[in-house]
Amino acid sequence: MSKDRKWTDYVIPIPLSEYVETMEDWELVEYVSRYEATSVYYRNGATEAKIKEVNRVWNKRYPGEEIIILECVAPLDCAPGRISNFLDTFSEDDD
C-alpha cells in the first residue's frame, strides 16, 4: 500500500471492556433489561461476555446497588425493522 493512501474505512477495534466503560448508565440499564427479556435460546457467547462486562461496570460505578430491570423493553433478538413492522400492523388494526 502506498504511503499516500488514507485509511478512511478502517475502524480501530477496542476491547469490549473499554467499550462498555464508555456506555452511559441508561445504556447499561437498557442492555440488562433487554438481556433479561431475551430467551436463553437467543443468547450466545458474545451476549454473555457483554452482560458480564455490563454488570462489572455497573458494580464499579455503584457498589452494592442492583441494576434496574425495566419491564417494557424489546428482547435483544428484535431488530428495529421488525419492531416498526409490528407497530405498523398494530396501528392499522386501530383504524
Secondary structure as GFF3:
##gff-version 3
##sequence-region A 1 95
A	DSSP	alpha_helix	16	21	.	.	.	ID=ss1
A	DSSP	alpha_helix	25	37	.	.	.	ID=ss2
A	DSSP	three_ten_helix	40	42	.	.	.	ID=ss3
A	DSSP	alpha_helix	45	61	.	.	.	ID=ss4
A	DSSP	alpha_helix	80	94	.	.	.	ID=ss5
###
